[in-house]
Amino acid sequence: MSRGNKTRRGPRKGLIAVGIIVIVLAVLYAAVVMYFQKHYLPNTTVGDVDVSMKTAEYLKAKMKGQSDQYTLTITDRTGTEYTLEGTDISYQYTDTGEEEQILKEQDSLLWPLAFMNDSHYDMTLSAEYDEQQLEDAVNAMDFMQEENMTAPEDAYLDTSDGVQIVEEVEGTTVIPEKVLKKIEKAVQNQQDEVKLGKGCYEKPSVYSTDESLVSAKETLENYEKSTVTYTFGDQDTEELTSEDVLKLLKVSDDLEISVDEEKVTAYVQSLASKYNTYSDERKFKTSKGDKVTIGGGDYGWVIDKDEEAAQLIEDLQGFEPVTREPVYEQTAKKHGKNDIGNTYIEVDYTNQHMYYYKNGKLKLDCDVVTGNTSKGNGSPDGVFKIAYKQSPATLVGEDYSSPVEYFMPFAYNVGFHDASWRSSFGGEIYKTSGSHGCVNMPESKAEKLYKMVEVGTPVVAYYREKIKLTAENCKISNAYSYSGD
């Protein structure tokens, strides 16, 4: 019996021992659980602080220690760095209770697993600082000074060398309230660096990618194609280049492009000034072989400025190159300064002789009688053209009426005609017994000239001596020697 009782007591003692161990371990586990209710689990970080096995007070102290050494590096648009020290703004860390909240959130019952896993927490950091000190410190920085700022510049069209879009300049003009707000946020979040982005700076109004700017560039490039090559005869030309075309345009503030009519008018005027020969002085080689200077009259090239301007505007809006002559109001026989050509009538008033050349060959010449200079009826001098031909005709003046067979006017009411009432021509008859201004010819010569000469034929009439012409027909016909005195 006694041997059997001993066998039953052995297993019971083992169970008791195991129970004791379990109880001890449970107590120890519970103790550790309680420990981690006030301490952070192993492998735990809050922000950049390792708080493993540490209390919330440790975290607070650590954060406060970091705040005492707080420095914020501010980088502006140019890459220049500025330093803001925490001491400059009375910066200090303040706890928000999140330190304890993190302890509550961690599962202390599972503390053994923490040795095998990392836990990381971020806090909504809070700091106290002197707002006025912060504002003063920021406003004192170099990039906040107006003299150190570069204003933004809009992108724009440049036509000085073709058509280009000049890119915008961002500039460095800050928006103070936005700069301060961004730096305040960085301080509140305990950031150690902050870069001032686009939102902190004033912006250009127009960027190079602006649709209206790109569209305007395309329009200008189309206008560049509208070159105009003016021809003056077979050799001389005047080119309105792409660069010139751009100068005749105007661009409105809203980038609407149009032809500037005032500039076109000015250009056409310059063209007329250069190529018009109306009443220009010319060096004329006479039949006697010498040269005289003669101007005035109504002969020569005249560009029709209104019509030419209208045509040029139309050409510019066509977006393609054009080659043409200017629009003329009046033409001459040839282009250039020597626009008389080799078919013309020459009247030498001093020698009272006329000559008719056709294609450079003398076809007719004779003595004549011209305007009576002693009575102020001197014939108009200058370069004219045969206006029309009439046969028969009646010449009418204030105190006369004379029928003639052949009349070829060239200067207002002055012209070549037969003078059957005269028996002699040439010499100095004109000085005392001359005409009212017309060129009197023998009837046979007048008939020949009438049959040969064409309307529009140039007439070069000149005096070899200085003379003052005062007759009304000289005034109206723009005579070279007309004087109103």
C-alpha positions, 0 to 999 in steps of 0.5 A: 500500500505504501509503495502505491501512494508514492507513485501517485504523489510524483506527477502531482508535484511536477504539475505544481512546479509547472503551474508555479513557472507559468504563474511566474512567467505570466506575472513577468509578462504582465509586468513587461506589458505594464512597463510598455504601457509607459515605455515605447516598444523596441524598434520604435521611432518617432520622426527621426528619434529612436524611442525604443524602451523610452518614455514619453518624457524622454521623447519630449526632452529629446524634441525640446533639445532638438528645438534648441538647436533648430535651424531652417535653411531657406533657398531662394529661386537663384539657389542662394541659401539663407539661414534662420536660427531658432534663437532668432525667433524664440523658437521652442518645442511644445508637446501636444499629448501625441507622445502619450497617445502613441503609447496608447496606440501601441499594443503592449500585449504583443511586445515580444513581436516588437523585437522582430518588427520596426514601428514608426510614428509621425507626430503633428509637430508643434512649436512656439515662436515669436511671430513678429520676430519671424516676420522681422527676420524674414523681411530683413533677408537680402532676397526680400529687399526691393533693390535686389529683386528683378521684375518679371518680364512678359514673353514678346514678339521680336521682329528685329531679326526675323520673327522670334518669341523672346521667352519670359523672364521669371524674375525674383520679385517676391510676394512677401505674404506668401514667402512668410506663410511658406516659411511659417509652415516650415517652422511649424513643421520643424523642417530644416530646409525650405525652397521658395517655389513659383508661388512665392514670386510674381509671375509674367503675364505672358509666357512663350507658350501662350496660344495668342503669342504663338498664333501671332508669330505664325501670322507674322511669318505669313506676312513675311512671305508677302515680299513685293519686288517693284520693277522700273523698266528692264533693269531697275528694281526696288524690293520690299523685303520680309524685314521691310514688310514687318515694319509695315505692320502693327501689333495691338496689345491683344496681339491682333496683327494688321497692316499699318496704313500710315506706315504704308502711306509713308512707304509709298511716299518714299517710293514716289519721292525716289522714282517720280520724275514729274517736273524734275530738273534734267540735263538735256543735250540740245541740238546744238550739242551743248547741255541745258538744265531744264525742269518744271512742266508736267512730264514724268513718272507719277506714282498714284499714291492712293491707288498704290497704297491700296494695292500694296495693302492687298499684296501684303494680305496675300501672303505670297511674293509679288513682282509688279510695277507701281500703280502710276497716275502718269507715265513717261516714255522711259524709266530713270532720270533720262525719261524723255527717250529719243522721240521728242520735240525740242523748242529752243526759245532763245534761238526761236527754232524747233526740232522733232526727233523720232527714234533719235533721228531728226524728222523736222525742224523750222524757225518759230515765233513764240510768246511776246516777252515784252508784253509778259507773254513769254512761252512756258519753259519746261518738259511737257507732252503733247496733250492732244491734237485738233484740226481745225481749231479756234484759239480763243483768248481774252481779246482774240479769236484765231482759227488755225488748221493744226493745233497741238497743245502741250502746256495748258492752252499753249501749243504748236499751231500754224500761223498763216498771218505771219510771213516770217519766223525766227530771229527776235520777232518774239521779243516785240511781236510774239504770240500770246504764248503759243509756238507759231509755225509755218503752215506746211511745217505745222501740217507735217508735224501734226501728221507725224507727232503722237499724243504723249510725245515729250516736249522740251522747251527752254530758254538759254538765258534767265527769264521771268515768266509771269503769264497765267498759262506759265503758272498753271503749266508749272513753267520752270522759269515762272515767277509770281513776283 
